[in-house]
Amino acid sequence: MKFKKCLKQVKMVAAAGVILLIAGCGDEIPPGTTPLNPSAEVKAATAIIEIVQQPKIYEASGTVQPRKAATISAKVMGEIRQVPVQEGDKVKAGDLLVVIDDSQLSAQLRQSKAALAEATQGVKAAQAAFESAQASSTLAEKTFRRYELLLENESVSLQEFDEVKARFDQAVAGLSQTKSMRDAAQNRIAQATAALFVAQTAFDDTTVTAPYDATVTAKLKDKGDLASPGSPLIRLEETGFFEVQMVLPESHIHQVNTGDQLFVQIPSFQNEALTGKIKTINQTADPAIRSFQVKVSLPDFPALRAGMYARVLVPIGETGIILVPEAAVVRHGQLSGIFIIDADSIAHFRLIRPGRLFGPRIEVLSGLTVGDRYVTKPGYTIVDGVKVIVP
């Protein structure tokens, strides 16, 4: 019984101690909070909310594409001997891409060269025969003209005249024949030259080179594969030159022109804006979506890649918006707000809905009223309820 009585007394003392502890802590500030001190005064710069006229912007979605992209195909048939490039390689204009077996085409090239040499010799022989026939014809004509005079004077017999005339006619016919032979030989030269050109071109096509500075995006054939005319070998994208392909509704197409400069945002670059220029505007709308295709060329930017998503900012007029310095916005997690100063110069935190960035300023879509005074650059000393003194 004595033990139970002692235990009861201990419990009563403990309960009294807890009550005293709670009473003693009633005025303490929980960790992480600051007591409101309306009498505090802080110096801070302020400004008045006003409407600012800014271009009304239509955001057109687009895709980054290379200005030049090509699929290099084979022009001749043969076994592929070399493919010295891989996907992602940077190549310069003229760099080797693919080598195709040239043994058969090399033989055809030698045959064409031999045919041209033979035709050239034939032309020389035909030309010599023509010149000889031409000399014989000239001599025969002069002799014939003399015998015509002699016959008029009855100085030669008719039989002698006929013999001279026959030789003249024969010389004229021989000249005509050699001329035809010379022309035929020259035609053979032209044919042999054309055949050599075809053979040389086909032989040259066994070596495939890059048409311009580019990046290899696809390797479609390997060593040992069979190439045939028209079969794709390599895909290329021109290096350093990109454009955005976008569509613009018919309601806005009259507000842009070729050569206009537009801001282009690439979201994967944290909305960094590039300045692009309208390169082409398709003059015919897509009847399915009533929109026009527009291409905007981009400046050289090493981080650009084909296929990236882009937003093109197209001015379509002007509108009044509220802009404040981005430094005036205080962010707490997902919430954003601004310290508004009331008529008694007391700061009050007000939630806002921010919009687009305009350089160092940010658009405020809701939460503010024209004429409100706000703190332009609040520091850690600006809290809800302090009095703000304008320096």
Buried (B, 14 or more C-beta within 10 A) or exposed (E): EEEEEEEEEEEEEEEEEEEEEEEEEEEEEEEEEEEEEEEEEBEBEBBEBEEBEBEEBBEBEBEBBBBBBBEBBBBBBBEBBEBEBEEEBEBEEEBBBBBBBBEBBBEBBEEBBEBBEEBBEBBEEBBEBBEEBBEBBEEBBEBBEEBEEBBEEEEBEEEEBEEBBEBBEEBBEBBEEBBEBBEEBBEBBEEBBEBBEEBBEBBBBBBBBBBBBBBBBEBBBEEEBEBEEEBEBBBBBBBBBBBBBBBBBEEBBEEBEEEBEBBBBBEEBEEEBBEBBBBEBBEEBEEEEEBBBBBBBBEEBEEBBEEBEBBBBBBBEEEEBBBBBEEBBBEEEEEBBBBBBEEEBBBBBBEBEBBBBBEEBBBBEEBBEEEBBBBBEBEEEBBBBBBBEEE
